[in-house]
């Protein structure tokens, strides 16, 4: 039984080692993208993200109500992107504290 325990501990150690050292370059790249002002990050987390989430939910409700008219006008895709995708992208894909960067909207053509 002790041999089995050593194997498990060795496996856990190697896994932890691999995660720490393989994740380091990714962490280093991510740290360059972080703003230096924690006040901007706090304002983003406490104010902008909840407002963006509320805008996403509100945009979805407006899209559902207006979708018959959008379908008649042939602009359902544009309505979806401006009412739902754009606020959701701003709220959930933008780096924390970066108000000037908006991720590109995925184009599903």
VENGI-V385494 format. One record per residue. N is the residue number from 0. RES is the residue in one letter. PSI is psi in whole degrees, 0 to 359 (NA if undefined). OMEGA is omega in radians with two decimals (none if undefined). D_CENTER is the distance of its C-alpha to the mean C-alpha in Angstrom with 1 decimal. Layout:
{{N;RES;PSI;OMEGA;D_CENTER} {N;RES;PSI;OMEGA;D_CENTER}}
This chain:
{{0;X;321;3.11;45.1} {1;X;328;3.11;44.5} {2;X;322;3.11;43.8} {3;X;320;3.12;41.0} {4;X;321;3.11;39.5} {5;X;321;3.12;39.6} {6;X;318;3.13;37.8} {7;X;315;3.12;35.0} {8;X;320;3.10;34.7} {9;X;316;3.12;34.9} {10;X;315;3.13;32.1} {11;X;320;3.12;29.9} {12;X;315;-3.14;30.8} {13;X;321;3.11;30.1} {14;X;315;3.10;26.7} {15;X;317;3.11;25.8} {16;X;314;-3.12;27.3} {17;X;319;-3.13;25.4} {18;X;316;-3.11;22.0} {19;X;313;-3.04;22.8} {20;X;335;3.06;24.2} {21;X;333;3.14;22.0} {22;X;347;-3.09;18.9} {23;X;313;3.12;20.5} {24;X;323;3.12;20.0} {25;X;318;3.12;16.2} {26;X;322;3.13;16.3} {27;X;320;3.11;18.6} {28;X;320;-3.14;16.6} {29;X;326;-3.09;13.5} {30;X;333;3.09;16.1} {31;X;332;-3.10;17.3} {32;X;347;-3.09;14.2} {33;X;139;3.08;14.3} {34;X;159;-3.12;16.5} {35;X;351;-3.09;19.8} {36;X;107;3.13;20.0} {37;X;339;3.08;18.8} {38;X;321;3.07;19.9} {39;X;321;3.13;17.3} {40;X;318;3.13;14.6} {41;X;317;3.11;16.5} {42;X;322;3.11;16.9} {43;X;313;-3.09;13.2} {44;X;319;-3.03;12.5} {45;X;336;-3.08;15.7} {46;X;303;-3.00;16.2} {47;X;319;-3.12;13.7} {48;X;314;3.08;10.8} {49;X;321;3.10;13.5} {50;X;319;3.10;15.2} {51;X;322;3.09;12.2} {52;X;317;3.09;11.8} {53;X;322;3.10;15.6} {54;X;325;3.10;15.7} {55;X;314;3.14;13.5} {56;X;316;3.12;16.0} {57;X;318;3.10;18.9} {58;X;324;3.10;18.1} {59;X;317;3.13;18.1} {60;X;316;3.12;21.4} {61;X;321;3.11;22.8} {62;X;316;-3.14;21.9} {63;X;317;-3.13;23.6} {64;X;320;-3.07;26.6} {65;X;357;-3.07;26.9} {66;X;325;3.07;26.2} {67;X;322;3.13;29.9} {68;X;325;3.07;30.7} {69;X;322;3.12;27.9} {70;X;320;3.10;29.2} {71;X;324;-3.14;32.7} {72;X;349;3.11;31.6} {73;X;21;-3.14;29.7} {74;X;41;-3.14;26.5} {75;X;317;-3.12;24.3} {76;X;316;3.13;21.6} {77;X;320;3.11;21.6} {78;X;317;3.12;21.5} {79;X;315;-3.10;18.5} {80;X;320;-3.10;16.5} {81;X;327;-3.09;17.6} {82;X;330;-3.03;17.6} {83;X;307;-3.01;14.5} {84;X;317;-3.10;12.2} {85;X;311;3.08;12.4} {86;X;325;3.11;11.7} {87;X;320;3.10;8.8} {88;X;318;3.12;7.3} {89;X;324;-3.07;8.5} {90;X;322;-2.94;7.3} {91;X;345;-3.10;3.7} {92;X;344;-3.12;3.1} {93;X;139;3.10;6.2} {94;X;145;-3.09;7.5} {95;X;125;3.11;9.2} {96;X;356;3.13;12.6} {97;X;98;-3.13;12.4} {98;X;340;-3.10;13.8} {99;X;348;-3.10;15.3} {100;X;124;3.00;12.6} {101;X;132;-3.13;10.8} {102;X;152;3.13;9.3} {103;X;144;3.11;12.0} {104;X;131;3.12;12.3} {105;X;129;-3.11;13.2} {106;X;110;-3.10;16.9} {107;X;75;-3.12;18.3} {108;X;NA;none;22.0}}
